[in-house]
Amino acid sequence: MDQISPPATPLTLSPEDYYVEGQNLVFNAAYHLKRGFCCGSRCRHCPYGVAEAAAPED
């Protein structure tokens, strides 16, 4: 996958963009869509289908 550059202006986080699970900030699909691109990190709530496509098979 090609290197992706972050946007010139960082996005402002809203409470509906994420939730806290333990010590982790988990971004939801709404945030990923607002960001506008897939980062390729196999995010749990990836709306671009990358997490499902790259999931290990049993």
CYANA upper distance limits for C-alpha pairs under 8 A (distance plus 0.5 A):
  1 MET  CA     40 GLY  CA      7.92
  4 ILE  CA     39 CYS  CA      7.38
  6 PRO  CA     10 PRO  CA      8.15
 11 LEU  CA     35 ARG  CA      7.70
 13 LEU  CA     17 ASP  CA      6.84
 14 SER  CA     18 TYR  CA      8.16
 15 PRO  CA     19 TYR  CA      8.06
 16 GLU  CA     30 ALA  CA      8.29
 17 ASP  CA     27 PHE  CA      6.39
 17 ASP  CA     28 ASN  CA      6.29
 17 ASP  CA     29 ALA  CA      8.34
 17 ASP  CA     30 ALA  CA      6.53
 17 ASP  CA     31 TYR  CA      5.23
 18 TYR  CA     25 LEU  CA      6.99
 18 TYR  CA     26 VAL  CA      5.81
 18 TYR  CA     27 PHE  CA      4.74
 18 TYR  CA     28 ASN  CA      5.90
 18 TYR  CA     31 TYR  CA      7.71
 19 TYR  CA     25 LEU  CA      6.40
 19 TYR  CA     26 VAL  CA      5.83
 19 TYR  CA     27 PHE  CA      7.18
 19 TYR  CA     28 ASN  CA      8.16
 20 VAL  CA     24 ASN  CA      6.19
 20 VAL  CA     25 LEU  CA      5.22
 20 VAL  CA     26 VAL  CA      6.49
 21 GLU  CA     25 LEU  CA      6.93
 21 GLU  CA     26 VAL  CA      7.31
 27 PHE  CA     31 TYR  CA      6.59
 27 PHE  CA     32 HIS  CA      7.67
 27 PHE  CA     45 HIS  CA      7.55
 28 ASN  CA     32 HIS  CA      7.13
 28 ASN  CA     44 ARG  CA      8.44
 28 ASN  CA     45 HIS  CA      5.77
 28 ASN  CA     46 CYS  CA      8.07
 29 ALA  CA     33 LEU  CA      6.64
 29 ALA  CA     45 HIS  CA      5.62
 29 ALA  CA     46 CYS  CA      6.33
 29 ALA  CA     47 PRO  CA      6.03
 30 ALA  CA     34 LYS  CA      6.64
 31 TYR  CA     35 ARG  CA      6.61
 32 HIS  CA     36 GLY  CA      6.86
 32 HIS  CA     37 PHE  CA      7.54
 32 HIS  CA     38 CYS  CA      7.86
 32 HIS  CA     45 HIS  CA      8.46
 32 HIS  CA     46 CYS  CA      7.15
 32 HIS  CA     47 PRO  CA      7.44
 33 LEU  CA     37 PHE  CA      7.63
 33 LEU  CA     47 PRO  CA      7.54
 38 CYS  CA     46 CYS  CA      8.06
 38 CYS  CA     48 TYR  CA      7.06
 38 CYS  CA     50 VAL  CA      8.29
 40 GLY  CA     50 VAL  CA      7.40
 41 SER  CA     51 ALA  CA      8.38
 42 ARG  CA     46 CYS  CA      7.53
 42 ARG  CA     50 VAL  CA      6.45
 42 ARG  CA     51 ALA  CA      4.75
 42 ARG  CA     52 GLU  CA      8.48
 42 ARG  CA     54 ALA  CA      7.56
 43 CYS  CA     50 VAL  CA      8.43
 43 CYS  CA     51 ALA  CA      6.49
 44 ARG  CA     51 ALA  CA      7.07
 45 HIS  CA     51 ALA  CA      8.40
 46 CYS  CA     50 VAL  CA      7.07
 46 CYS  CA     51 ALA  CA      6.75
 49 GLY  CA     53 ALA  CA      6.75
 50 VAL  CA     54 ALA  CA      6.51
 51 ALA  CA     55 ALA  CA      6.41
